[in-house]
Amino acid sequence: MTDETIAKLRALLAAYAARQATGEPASKTDSEADRKRRSCADRLRTIVRPVLDSFMVEIKNAGHEASTRDHTERDDAYPSVALSFTPTRALASALMFKFDPRRGILVQRDIKQSPARGRVVTATTDRLGTIGVDAVSAQWVETKTLTFVEDVLKVN
């Protein structure tokens, strides 16, 4: 690194240390972003998770493997919930509902094809859509989840 870069880095670190020593409160944008993150975590926990849990029960009753993951309580990551679905004699596929600070809730799926199909196993990762945090409804989650299950069963 050049002397100029080192000097800038030291100035940034010194300013940070001074701000921490004076106990200056976090900026308003940080608290707004944190409020949005907590609001999204609450929506994921109260609206999305129960729908995914009901799908998981039905999938298990049909003889397949399924599980849900809930990462809404963590402070070190964006909140998310996911459904993992493994059809009989196939690989696990996943449907994830994640917080995206710019777009709201992002729905992403990762579909893996069964090796028994005789082709090279490839994964299809794509987005099923996004929606504003306040617009999330159980019906919307059901539609996205049903599309995911249908596509996994088609591939396998």
C-alpha positions in Angstrom: 0.0 0.0 0.0 1.1 3.5 -0.7 1.8 6.0 2.1 -1.3 8.0 1.1 -3.6 4.9 1.4 -2.1 4.0 4.8 -2.7 7.6 6.0 -6.3 7.5 4.8 -6.9 4.2 6.5 -5.4 5.4 9.8 -7.6 8.5 9.6 -10.7 6.4 9.1 -9.8 4.1 12.0 -9.0 7.0 14.3 -12.3 8.7 13.5 -14.1 5.5 14.2 -12.3 5.0 17.5 -13.1 8.6 18.5 -16.8 8.2 17.6 -17.0 5.0 19.6 -15.3 6.6 22.6 -17.7 9.5 22.7 -20.7 7.1 22.6 -22.2 8.9 19.6 -25.5 7.2 18.7 -25.8 5.2 15.5 -27.0 7.2 12.5 -30.7 7.5 11.7 -30.4 5.4 8.6 -28.9 2.5 10.6 -31.9 2.5 12.9 -34.3 2.8 9.9 -32.6 -0.2 8.2 -32.7 -2.1 11.4 -36.4 -1.4 11.8 -37.1 -2.6 8.3 -35.1 -5.8 8.9 -37.0 -6.5 12.2 -40.3 -5.8 10.4 -39.4 -8.3 7.7 -38.3 -10.9 10.2 -41.7 -10.6 11.9 -43.6 -11.0 8.6 -41.4 -14.0 7.6 -42.0 -15.6 11.1 -45.8 -14.9 11.3 -47.0 -15.3 7.7 -44.4 -17.2 5.6 -43.2 -19.8 8.2 -46.7 -21.2 9.0 -47.4 -21.8 5.3 -44.1 -23.5 4.8 -44.7 -25.7 7.9 -48.1 -26.8 6.5 -46.5 -27.7 3.1 -43.8 -29.6 5.0 -46.4 -31.7 6.9 -48.2 -32.5 3.6 -45.0 -33.5 1.8 -43.9 -35.7 4.7 -47.4 -37.3 4.8 -46.9 -38.2 1.1 -43.7 -40.1 1.9 -41.1 -37.6 0.9 -38.5 -35.7 3.0 -39.0 -32.1 3.9 -37.8 -29.6 6.5 -38.0 -25.9 7.2 -35.3 -23.5 8.4 -35.9 -20.2 10.2 -33.2 -17.5 10.4 -35.4 -14.7 11.6 -33.8 -14.2 15.0 -30.2 -13.7 14.0 -28.8 -10.2 14.2 -25.7 -11.0 12.0 -27.6 -11.8 8.8 -30.7 -10.8 6.8 -33.8 -12.7 8.0 -34.9 -15.7 5.9 -37.1 -18.8 6.0 -36.7 -21.8 3.7 -38.4 -25.1 2.8 -36.2 -28.0 1.8 -37.9 -30.7 -0.2 -36.4 -34.0 -1.2 -38.6 -36.3 -3.3 -38.0 -40.0 -3.0 -34.7 -41.0 -4.7 -33.8 -37.5 -5.6 -31.7 -34.6 -4.3 -32.8 -31.9 -1.9 -34.2 -28.7 -3.5 -34.9 -25.5 -1.6 -37.3 -22.6 -1.6 -36.1 -19.5 0.3 -37.9 -16.3 1.3 -35.2 -13.7 2.1 -35.1 -10.1 3.1 -33.7 -7.8 0.4 -33.2 -4.3 1.8 -33.8 -2.7 -1.7 -36.8 -4.8 -2.8 -38.6 -6.3 0.2 -38.9 -10.1 0.3 -37.1 -12.1 -2.4 -38.2 -15.6 -3.3 -35.4 -17.8 -4.6 -35.5 -21.5 -5.5 -32.7 -24.0 -6.0 -34.0 -27.1 -7.8 -31.7 -30.1 -8.2 -32.4 -32.9 -10.6 -32.3 -36.6 -9.6 -29.1 -38.5 -10.6 -31.4 -41.4 -11.5 -32.7 -39.5 -14.5 -29.6 -40.5 -16.4 -28.4 -36.9 -17.0 -25.7 -34.8 -15.4 -27.0 -33.4 -12.2 -27.4 -29.7 -12.5 -29.0 -27.2 -10.2 -31.5 -24.5 -11.4 -31.3 -21.5 -9.2 -33.7 -18.7 -10.0 -35.9 -16.0 -8.6 -39.6 -16.5 -8.4 -40.2 -12.9 -7.6 -40.1 -10.2 -5.0 -42.8 -8.4 -3.0 -42.9 -5.5 -0.6 -42.7 -6.5 3.1 -46.1 -5.1 3.9 -47.7 -6.8 0.9 -46.8 -10.4 1.9 -49.9 -12.6 2.3 -50.4 -16.3 3.0 -52.0 -16.7 -0.5 -48.9 -15.3 -2.2 -46.7 -17.6 -0.2 -48.9 -20.6 -1.1 -48.8 -19.8 -4.8 -45.0 -19.5 -4.8 -44.6 -22.7 -2.8 -47.0 -24.7 -4.9 -45.1 -23.6 -8.1 -41.9 -24.7 -6.5 -43.2 -28.2 -5.5 -44.7 -28.7 -8.9 -41.4 -27.8 -10.7 -39.4 -30.1 -8.4 -41.7 -33.0 -9.1 -41.5 -32.3 -12.9 -37.7 -32.3 -12.9 -37.5 -35.5 -10.9 
